[in-house]
């Protein structure tokens, strides 16, 4: 699968930008292409209505690019009119039953092949300003080439969040008057899913495949974090006894197990396939292990941590490491539960209460420990990881 190239554009930007994501389709058969997803807030099934267009073929319907099935030819796809020359701006305007917040969208289109018929050169997205009653441009992009690469365009982009009820999309025609099939073909235009949470980056998964894959990766990263932290503890214990433990081999084995498990996952979003998320775990271990194993004079491993100077310090550091890893994996579990609840549109899940519960168990265990060195601030270690994992959540739940 092709790489996903994320793009964020500020509101009302009028400069053309590179295509945010290009997924290369295998052929010219419409059945081989993705048609987006049903039930987004721009979908006709959710009450969205097309209010104006520049014109579509008599056998086609503008509803079909918003999840409809009214077209009698290429049902589920919208074919714009064929009587205009290259450079003509085709457009569609639509209205949602209530104001909605949009911060991402997905566009799917394909042309006819080597001629580039049914292609467009530029896409622009607008939202109506309720104060001026004018459409403000919130996004603009030029396709990489005409004809499209492998005849397929899938554009997935984020924008500065904007609230609107009336929207407009424009497609600048590529084909000229020497070709019969000039009007652009649009398979689907979807609004992106809602943001994950107030303090967490990322998006609620757009479909069950994304939910399953993204949640599985989050769980695997948690396991990797716990295993890597255990590797550090084993190295410190060995050093205290005057023995050696190959931490690098231990960590490499954990990474290999993680990679093998990820390779077995199916139907993952492109953004997951394009990013090796194991670094979320390993970077957190590299950062926090030195803060836990902070007392001593001799370093161990590759983290810059110190071999504990006595048994009491070693016991404390080992205990904090285990509690910290468990608290971190519990936080990832809270994120997974929120994603599942939000995707299923169930009763809202209180993710912060879930994280607070995990934090409470961590704090309770720490209160019982003795022999901890003054340099070990267990609360700061936990707080840092809690913030970091919230910030990194967009790596797991990246599809919209």
Secondary structure as UniProt FT lines:
FT   STRAND          8..9
FT   TURN            11..12
FT   HELIX           30..32
FT   TURN            41..42
FT   HELIX           44..46
FT   STRAND          49..53
FT   TURN            58..59
FT   HELIX           62..66
FT   TURN            75..76
FT   STRAND          78..80
FT   TURN            86..87
FT   STRAND          89..110
FT   TURN            114..115
FT   TURN            117..118
FT   STRAND          120..128
FT   TURN            130..132
FT   STRAND          135..142
FT   HELIX           149..151
FT   STRAND          152..173
FT   TURN            177..178
FT   STRAND          185..191
FT   HELIX           208..240
FT   TURN            241..242
FT   HELIX           247..263
FT   HELIX           270..273
FT   HELIX           278..292
FT   STRAND          299..300
FT   TURN            301..304
FT   STRAND          305..306
FT   HELIX           311..343
FT   TURN            344..345
FT   HELIX           351..367
FT   TURN            374..375
FT   HELIX           378..396
//
